[in-house]
Amino acid sequence: MKLGRLNHVGVATPSIEKSVALYREKMGAEVVHDAFDLPAQGVRVCFVNTPNSQIELIEPLGAYSPIVKFLERNPEGGQHHLCFEVPDIEEARAYYDAKGVRILGPTRIGAHGTPIFFLHPKDMMGVLTEIMESPKQAH
């Protein structure tokens, strides 16, 4: 097991529309994908392409969204997590488990349609870390 490609940086936001405007107007983003709901994770998602990765804008989908508390502490939004790719999600899960890194919840399907899980920030220098199986199609 070795560190894979940085797939995206998750950024929590109270408004995807306002955040997209910021990335277009202030950062010069050209490729912004359509936002979509991910009810299983309680968020609305929009990907902004960068030359070597993506920004995943995540907005709460209702009062019970897991990012509501984050936005209460950070009302303007902010960096929520980092996401790294791995070739085999089950191998990665076994690796982190063997290392004693706390895994938050079961493996589930993420916004890219591939299996994911999260690592506890207290075991990752304060950074919530998403591990995702590499998508089979090109980026």
SVG drawing of the C-alpha trace seen along z (x, -y; Angstrom):
<svg xmlns="http://www.w3.org/2000/svg" viewBox="-33 -37 37 43">
<polyline fill="none" stroke="black" stroke-width="0.4" points="0.0,0.0 1.4,-3.4 0.0,-6.9 -2.1,-7.4 -3.0,-10.3 -4.7,-13.3 -8.2,-13.1 -9.8,-16.1 -9.9,-18.6 -13.4,-18.7 -14.6,-22.2 -17.7,-22.7 -19.9,-25.6 -23.2,-27.1 -23.9,-27.8 -22.5,-25.8 -23.7,-28.6 -21.7,-31.3 -18.7,-29.1 -18.8,-28.3 -18.9,-32.0 -15.8,-32.5 -13.9,-29.8 -14.8,-31.1 -14.4,-34.8 -11.4,-34.8 -9.6,-31.6 -10.3,-31.4 -12.0,-27.9 -13.2,-26.9 -14.6,-23.4 -17.3,-23.2 -19.6,-20.1 -23.3,-20.2 -24.2,-20.0 -26.0,-16.8 -27.5,-15.5 -25.9,-12.6 -28.7,-11.7 -26.8,-8.7 -24.2,-11.1 -26.5,-14.0 -24.8,-16.5 -25.1,-18.3 -21.9,-18.0 -20.2,-20.0 -16.8,-19.3 -14.5,-22.1 -11.7,-20.8 -8.1,-21.9 -5.2,-20.9 -4.1,-18.1 -7.1,-17.4 -10.5,-18.6 -12.2,-20.7 -15.3,-19.0 -17.8,-21.6 -20.1,-20.1 -23.3,-21.8 -25.6,-20.3 -28.6,-18.5 -30.9,-19.2 -30.5,-19.8 -29.0,-16.3 -26.2,-16.6 -22.8,-15.6 -21.3,-18.9 -23.9,-21.1 -21.7,-21.2 -18.7,-22.1 -20.5,-25.0 -21.7,-26.1 -18.1,-26.5 -17.0,-27.8 -20.0,-29.8 -18.3,-30.9 -17.2,-27.3 -13.7,-25.9 -11.5,-22.9 -13.3,-19.8 -11.2,-16.9 -8.5,-15.5 -9.2,-12.5 -6.6,-10.1 -7.0,-7.3 -6.1,-3.6 -6.3,-0.8 -8.2,1.6 -10.4,0.2 -10.6,3.4 -6.8,3.8 -6.6,0.1 -9.2,0.7 -7.3,3.7 -4.0,1.7 -5.4,-1.2 -7.1,1.2 -3.8,3.1 -2.1,-0.3 -4.6,-1.1 -6.0,-4.1 -9.7,-4.6 -12.0,-4.2 -15.3,-6.2 -18.2,-3.9 -18.6,-1.3 -17.2,-1.5 -19.8,-3.1 -20.2,-4.6 -18.9,-8.2 -19.6,-11.1 -17.4,-9.6 -19.5,-6.4 -16.6,-4.4 -16.2,-2.9 -14.9,-5.2 -14.3,-5.4 -13.0,-8.1 -10.1,-8.1 -10.5,-9.8 -8.8,-13.2 -7.3,-12.5 -5.3,-9.7 -4.3,-11.9 -2.8,-15.1 -6.2,-16.7 -7.2,-16.2 -10.3,-14.3 -9.0,-11.9 -11.1,-10.2 -9.8,-7.1 -11.4,-6.2 -11.0,-3.4 -9.6,-4.9 -12.3,-5.4 -12.0,-3.0 -12.5,-5.6 -10.1,-8.5 -10.4,-11.7"/>
</svg>
